[in-house]
């Protein structure tokens, strides 16, 4: 019989390697590609008020969908084992609950602008280099840039991007709690 501690270790192990092998390089490349190649406003559908996805956007939706699975399993394990009572465990639990609520809007958006892609790309670095605490400050800066981007046209007027205005604030609050308790970025299943 598989025990909850083993489920957590395997879930963390798979998330670590998935983040490093599948997500890190493509997300970083697409972040810089989109940053250096600004949006073509001709891609805006005048009648539907939405942006057309390109290959990169579809690819990002596919590879980022796994994060929802990871967060669901992690939250179930934390509830089943009661491992959400310490400051850091509760902070991560809160971060994952908020992410489960907010991430579907991000993952299934038609178009991923550079600022939309930034936090996910940086998150892969936090997982890959858990001892580099200075990366947390870059992550927070990128999250604030994400928030700033949501208030720029045309994104501020588009439904899924406008919905994220409250979502990013909840993620920022969860990150502040994580840093308040000086939590580590280490995953349990990784030695």
C-alpha positions in Angstrom: 0.0 0.0 0.0 1.3 3.4 -1.0 1.7 5.8 1.9 1.0 9.6 1.7 4.6 10.4 2.3 5.6 8.3 -0.7 2.9 10.0 -2.8 4.3 13.4 -1.8 7.9 12.3 -2.6 6.9 11.0 -6.0 4.7 14.1 -6.7 7.6 16.4 -5.8 10.1 14.3 -7.7 8.0 14.3 -10.9 7.3 18.1 -10.6 11.0 18.8 -10.1 12.1 16.9 -13.2 9.1 18.0 -15.3 9.8 21.6 -14.5 13.5 21.2 -15.3 13.2 19.0 -18.4 10.0 20.0 -20.0 9.3 23.6 -18.9 12.5 25.5 -18.0 14.0 26.0 -21.5 10.9 26.4 -23.6 9.3 28.8 -21.1 12.5 30.9 -20.9 12.9 30.9 -24.7 9.3 31.9 -25.3 9.4 34.6 -22.6 12.4 36.3 -24.3 10.9 35.7 -27.7 7.7 37.4 -26.8 9.5 40.2 -25.0 11.6 41.0 -28.0 8.8 40.5 -30.5 5.9 42.7 -29.3 2.4 41.7 -30.1 1.1 42.3 -33.6 -2.1 44.3 -33.0 -3.4 42.8 -36.3 -3.9 39.5 -34.4 -6.7 41.2 -32.4 -10.1 39.9 -33.5 -12.2 43.1 -33.8 -15.5 41.2 -33.4 -14.6 38.8 -30.6 -12.1 41.0 -28.7 -9.7 38.3 -28.2 -6.1 37.5 -29.3 -5.3 34.7 -31.7 -3.0 32.0 -30.2 0.2 31.0 -32.0 2.1 27.7 -31.8 3.9 28.9 -28.7 0.7 29.7 -26.9 -0.8 26.3 -27.7 2.4 24.6 -26.6 2.5 26.6 -23.3 -1.1 25.6 -22.6 -0.2 21.9 -23.0 3.0 21.9 -21.0 1.6 24.1 -18.2 -1.5 22.0 -17.6 0.6 19.5 -15.6 1.0 22.1 -12.9 -2.7 21.8 -12.1 -2.3 18.0 -11.5 0.8 18.6 -9.3 -1.0 21.2 -7.1 -4.1 19.0 -6.7 -2.1 16.1 -5.5 0.1 18.3 -3.3 -3.0 19.8 -1.6 -4.6 16.4 -1.1 -1.5 15.1 0.5 -1.2 18.1 2.8 -4.8 17.7 3.9 -4.5 13.9 4.3 -1.3 14.2 6.4 -2.2 17.4 8.2 1.1 18.8 7.0 -0.3 22.4 6.6 0.0 23.4 10.2 3.5 25.0 10.3 4.0 28.4 8.8 5.9 27.3 5.7 3.6 24.3 5.0 0.6 26.5 5.4 2.1 29.2 3.2 2.8 26.6 0.4 -0.6 25.1 0.9 -2.2 28.6 0.5 0.0 29.3 -2.6 -1.1 26.0 -4.2 -4.8 26.6 -3.4 -4.7 30.1 -4.8 -2.8 28.7 -7.9 -5.5 26.1 -8.5 -8.1 28.8 -8.5 -6.1 31.3 -10.7 -4.0 29.1 -13.0 -6.7 27.8 -15.3 -7.3 31.4 -16.4 -3.6 31.7 -17.2 -3.1 28.3 -18.7 -6.1 28.3 -21.0 -5.8 31.9 -22.3 -5.7 32.3 -26.0 -2.6 34.4 -26.1 0.3 34.4 -23.6 2.0 37.9 -23.6 5.6 38.1 -22.3 4.4 39.3 -18.9 1.9 36.5 -18.6 4.6 34.0 -19.3 7.2 35.5 -16.9 6.0 34.2 -13.5 5.7 30.6 -14.8 9.2 30.8 -16.4 10.7 32.2 -13.3 8.9 29.6 -11.1 10.8 26.9 -13.0 14.1 28.5 -11.9 12.9 28.6 -8.2 12.4 24.8 -8.5 15.7 24.2 -10.4 17.8 26.3 -8.0 16.1 26.1 -4.6 19.1 27.4 -2.7 19.4 30.6 -4.7 17.1 32.8 -2.5 17.9 35.9 -4.6 15.7 34.4 -7.3 12.7 35.0 -5.1 13.2 38.8 -5.5 13.3 38.5 -9.3 10.2 36.3 -9.1 8.4 39.0 -7.1 9.5 41.7 -9.6 8.2 39.6 -12.5 4.9 39.1 -10.7 4.6 42.9 -10.3 5.4 43.3 -14.0 2.6 40.7 -14.7 0.2 42.9 -12.7 1.3 46.1 -14.5 0.9 44.3 -17.9 -2.7 43.5 -17.0 -3.6 47.2 -16.9 -2.2 47.9 -20.4 -4.3 48.0 -23.5 -5.7 45.8 -25.0 -5.3 43.4 -22.1 -7.1 45.5 -19.5 -10.2 45.3 -21.7 -10.1 41.6 -22.5 -12.1 39.3 -20.2 -9.5 36.6 -19.2 -6.8 39.2 -18.6 -9.1 41.5 -16.7 -10.1 38.5 -14.5 -6.5 38.0 -13.5 -6.2 41.5 -11.9 -7.6 40.0 -8.7 -5.9 36.7 -9.2 -2.4 38.1 -9.3 -3.0 40.0 -6.1 -3.9 36.7 -4.3 -0.7 35.1 -5.7 1.4 38.1 -4.5 -0.2 37.8 -1.0 0.6 34.1 -0.9 4.2 34.8 -1.9 4.6 37.4 0.8 3.4 34.9 3.4 6.0 32.3 2.0 8.8 34.9 2.4 7.5 36.1 5.7 8.2 32.6 7.1 11.5 32.4 5.2 10.4 29.2 3.5 12.7 27.1 1.3 12.1 26.3 -2.3 13.2 22.7 -1.8 10.8 19.9 -2.7 10.4 16.9 -0.4 11.0 14.3 -3.0 14.3 15.8 -4.1 17.5 15.2 -2.0 
